[in-house]
Amino acid sequence: MRGLKRVEYECLVEHGLLGPDDKIELIGGLMLFREPEGTPHTVAVQLTMAALQRAFGSGWTVRHPSPVALDDDSEPEPDVTVVPGSPRDYLAAHPARPVLVVEISHSRLRFDRDYKASLYARAAITDYWIVNLVDRAVEIRRSPMTSDAAPFAWTYERLTIARAGETVTPLAAPLASIPVSDLLP
């Protein structure tokens, strides 16, 4: 069985067969439902976007759930991404290599840890964070590496867990120090 290609998926969107209310993303050739956005999830997205905008400043765009063109069979919609430039820089195509991908996770924590982490590692995303609403922590994954045990044959070599009272620093903004509590509802 052949999975759906990203260009086919984008045709479905362009022709109005899929819309923003469908809450679907393309992962490894499969159309999957995104995590439901309850109030804590929505607040965490807003807090994370504000904190990252302060940390990165001008010259960067902090995007709210928006598609990322990772490869031929995946177009996930992470909760927050940071990309260089301005929004108009992405009129022709979705960004392919954000400098930071953040998933806000509650009910799909295991999926974000296993499948999304493997997918982002395979795409060479060097800075992947999960704002873990269950344990009230930020999980930071860095240094992509191959792994036969991972769903997409890639994983992250380094995992750091930061909790309230600690700070986190994006790789692409090394002078920034973001309090974990600024990301949690």
N, C-alpha and C positions, 0 to 999 in steps of 0.2 A: 504494500500500500504506500502510495506517495503522499507526502504531506503537502500542505498549501505553501506556495512560494510567497514571499513578501510582495512582489509585484502583483500577484493575483489578489492578495488580501487588500492592497491599496486600491485596486480596481473596484472591489466590493464597496469600499468606503466612498470612492469618487462617484460611483453610480447610485449612491444613497441606499444601498442594501444593508449597510452597517452605519450606525450613527453614534454620537457621543453617549446617548442613553443606553446603548447596548452593553457597555462595560466589558468589552471583549479586548483581548490582546493576542498577538500571534507569538507563540513560544514553540520553537522547534518544529514548525510546520503545523501546529495544532492551534485552533482558536479556543482560548480558555477564558473563563470569567475572571475578572479582577476582583480583589477583595472588596466586600461591601464597605461603604464609607460611613460608619457611625460617627457620632459627635466627637468622641476622643480622637478618632482617626483624622477627621477634618481639622480639628484644632491643632493636632500635631503637624499636619502638612503646613498649615498657615504659620505656625511658630518656626518650623524648620526653614521655610522659605524666607521669612524675615531675618532669621539669624544668619543664614547663608548670604543673603544680599548684603547685610552689614559686613560680613567677613570678606567677601570678594570685592565689593564695590563696583566702580564703573569699569567697563571693558568686559564684563561678564553678564550673562543672562541666567537667571534662576528660573527654571521652568516648572510649572505645576503639571500634574499628570499629562504628559505629552509623549507622543511616539518617539522612539529612538530606532534608527535603522541599523540594527546590529549586524545582520548578515542576510543571506538570501532567504532564510526561512524563519526569521525572528524579528518582530517589531513590538517589543514590550512597551508598556507605558508606565515607567517608574513614577512613584509619587512625586519625587523632586529630582531634577537633574541640574547640573551647572555646566554651561557650555561657554566657550569664548565668544566674544562679539556681541552683537545686538540681535533682537528677534528677526529683523529683516535679512540678516545673513542666512537665514534658513527658509527663505521663500521657495527656493527651487527643490529642496529636499530636507527631510528630517535630519537632525544631527546624527552622526554615526559613532562618535567617540567623545561622550561627555567626560569631563575631568573628575566628576563626582556623580555617583548615582546613589539615591537614598530611597529605600522602601520603608514606609510606615507599616508596621506589622502587628496584627493581633490574631485574627482567626487563621491566617495563612503563614504563620511564623515558620513552620517546618518547610513549607514550599519555598519561601524566600531564602531560607538558610541552605536548602539543598539545590533545588532546580534553578532558581534565579541566580544564586551565587555561581553555580557552574556555568550558566549561560553567560553571565557578565565576565567571568574569568576567561572563558573561551574567546570572548570578544576583546580581550586585553584591556578591560576596564580596571585601572590600577587602584581605584579608591571606591569601595562599595560599603555603604553603611546601612544597617537596619536599625531604625528606631523601634525598639522592642517595647511595645506597650504592656505586654504581659509582665515582664520582669523590670520594667521602668529603667531601661539601660539602652546604650547605643553600642551595637556590635559593629566593629570596624574590621573589614576584610581587605587585605592588601597582598601584593606579590602573587599574581596568577601563576599557576603551574599545572602541568598535566597530572591527571589522576584517573586510572582505569576504573576506580570505584565511583566516580562522580557521574551524574546523569548525562552530562555533555562532554565527559572525559577531561574536564578541567575543574580546578578548585582554587582556593587561596591558601597560600603557605602560612600567612600570618593572620591571626584573629586576636583582636584586643577588645575587651569589654570595659566600657566606661559607664559609671553610674553618677547619679546626682551628687554634686559636690566636686566632681572632676570636670576637666575640660577636654575638648577634642579639637584637633587641628587638621584641616584638609591638606592633602599633599600639594595641591595647586595654589594654596594660600598659606604658606608656611609661617607667616607672621601672625596669623589669626589664632585666637584662643576663644573657643566657643563653649560656654558653660553647658553641660549636658542638660541641666534643668531648663535652659532656654528652648530645648527641643521637645520637652515632655509636657503634655497637658496637665 
